[in-house]
Amino acid sequence: MRYFKNALVIYYSRSGNTRKAAQAIAERLGCDIEQIKSKVTYGMRFFGFQRALAHALLKRKPRMEPLQKNLKDYDLIIVASPVWAGTMAAPVRTFFSKYKKSIKRVAFFLTQGGTYGREDALYQMRQEVGMTPESIFVMSQKDFEKSSFEKEITLFCSDFRKESREPQKKPNSIPIEVTQTKSSSVDRELRH
Ligand SMILES: Cc1cc2nc3c(=O)[nH]c(=O)nc-3n(C[C@H](O)[C@H](O)[C@H](O)COP(=O)(O)O)c2cc1C
């Protein structure tokens, strides 16, 4: 289980799949959401697809609008991207290069048509952000069918829990010696 105080879902979507998933995640986790707005458009016609393909293959970083949210206000950033030609969508690469310094903890969520390229995409996202993601998840086109969409989103979200704002009660009923004995016996077990 991963606990967070304040999480933000950041997504890019060309044709709507990743948006749908990102919105469902933000709703489920009760966290904020922001879209990456690329200044370069990747329209739904043939040329939009061609440009998206070329920019993914060339590892381009198209310019983006500045984010509205301050990433430093969040302890966990969930980055959602479609897979483009076995890598992340080009605007997501831009996002990482501009904002990675403000990211404390990260999780990745990918959507894709089939199964091609998911490992490469995850690897490259990890390289771009420069840290190990706390969680990774991939949804294929078939997972967007009504029957499995909710199940998949629930599965991803079940890894995370919002920390209660209530101050945690100290476990004062447990004597301190017990805790110490416990850890030293673990140490002993590890040594043997
Ligand atoms: C340029 C381009 C390249 C793509 N390359 C892949 C790919 O390598 N592997 C894959 O499984 N799907 C690929 N897809 C399909 C998308 O990843 C998939 O449809 C995704 O859910 C789209 O997300 P969106 O609706 O949020 O834009 C590609 C789509 C585009 C537009």
Ligand as a Chemical Component Dictionary entry (heavy atoms), coordinates in Angstrom:
data_LIG
# 
_chem_comp.id                   LIG 
_chem_comp.type                 NON-POLYMER 
_chem_comp.pdbx_formal_charge   0 
_chem_comp.three_letter_code    LIG 
# 
loop_
_chem_comp_atom.comp_id 
_chem_comp_atom.atom_id 
_chem_comp_atom.alt_atom_id 
_chem_comp_atom.type_symbol 
_chem_comp_atom.charge 
_chem_comp_atom.model_Cartn_x 
_chem_comp_atom.model_Cartn_y 
_chem_comp_atom.model_Cartn_z 
_chem_comp_atom.pdbx_ordinal 
LIG C1  C1  C 0 1.177  7.673  -33.125 1  
LIG C2  C2  C 0 0.627  6.507  -32.345 2  
LIG C3  C3  C 0 1.432  5.432  -32.077 3  
LIG C4  C4  C 0 0.932  4.359  -31.337 4  
LIG N1  N1  N 0 1.779  3.322  -31.029 5  
LIG C5  C5  C 0 1.320  2.298  -30.275 6  
LIG C6  C6  C 0 2.190  1.259  -29.883 7  
LIG O1  O1  O 0 3.385  1.267  -30.146 8  
LIG N2  N2  N 0 1.677  0.235  -29.176 9  
LIG C7  C7  C 0 0.344  0.164  -28.830 10 
LIG O2  O2  O 0 -0.054 -0.811 -28.213 11 
LIG N3  N3  N 0 -0.501 1.171  -29.168 12 
LIG C8  C8  C 0 -0.056 2.228  -29.869 13 
LIG N4  N4  N 0 -0.907 3.263  -30.181 14 
LIG C9  C9  C 0 -2.286 3.225  -29.709 15 
LIG C10 C10 C 0 -2.492 4.117  -28.476 16 
LIG O3  O3  O 0 -1.489 3.915  -27.495 17 
LIG C11 C11 C 0 -3.839 3.845  -27.789 18 
LIG O4  O4  O 0 -4.874 3.950  -28.693 19 
LIG C12 C12 C 0 -4.039 4.795  -26.614 20 
LIG O5  O5  O 0 -5.010 4.272  -25.730 21 
LIG C13 C13 C 0 -4.474 6.163  -27.088 22 
LIG O6  O6  O 0 -4.635 6.994  -25.969 23 
LIG P1  P1  P 0 -5.441 8.364  -26.089 24 
LIG O7  O7  O 0 -6.837 8.005  -26.558 25 
LIG O8  O8  O 0 -5.460 8.898  -24.697 26 
LIG O9  O9  O 0 -4.741 9.250  -27.045 27 
LIG C14 C14 C 0 -0.426 4.353  -30.914 28 
LIG C15 C15 C 0 -1.232 5.457  -31.202 29 
LIG C16 C16 C 0 -0.711 6.528  -31.899 30 
LIG C17 C17 C 0 -1.585 7.723  -32.184 31 
# 
loop_
_chem_comp_bond.comp_id 
_chem_comp_bond.atom_id_1 
_chem_comp_bond.atom_id_2 
_chem_comp_bond.value_order 
_chem_comp_bond.pdbx_ordinal 
LIG C1  C2  SING 1  
LIG C2  C3  SING 2  
LIG C2  C16 DOUB 3  
LIG C3  C4  DOUB 4  
LIG C4  N1  SING 5  
LIG C4  C14 SING 6  
LIG N1  C5  DOUB 7  
LIG C5  C6  SING 8  
LIG C5  C8  SING 9  
LIG C6  O1  DOUB 10 
LIG C6  N2  SING 11 
LIG N2  C7  SING 12 
LIG C7  O2  DOUB 13 
LIG C7  N3  SING 14 
LIG N3  C8  DOUB 15 
LIG C8  N4  SING 16 
LIG N4  C9  SING 17 
LIG N4  C14 SING 18 
LIG C9  C10 SING 19 
LIG C10 O3  SING 20 
LIG C10 C11 SING 21 
LIG C11 O4  SING 22 
LIG C11 C12 SING 23 
LIG C12 O5  SING 24 
LIG C12 C13 SING 25 
LIG C13 O6  SING 26 
LIG O6  P1  SING 27 
LIG P1  O7  DOUB 28 
LIG P1  O8  SING 29 
LIG P1  O9  SING 30 
LIG C14 C15 DOUB 31 
LIG C15 C16 SING 32 
LIG C16 C17 SING 33 
# 
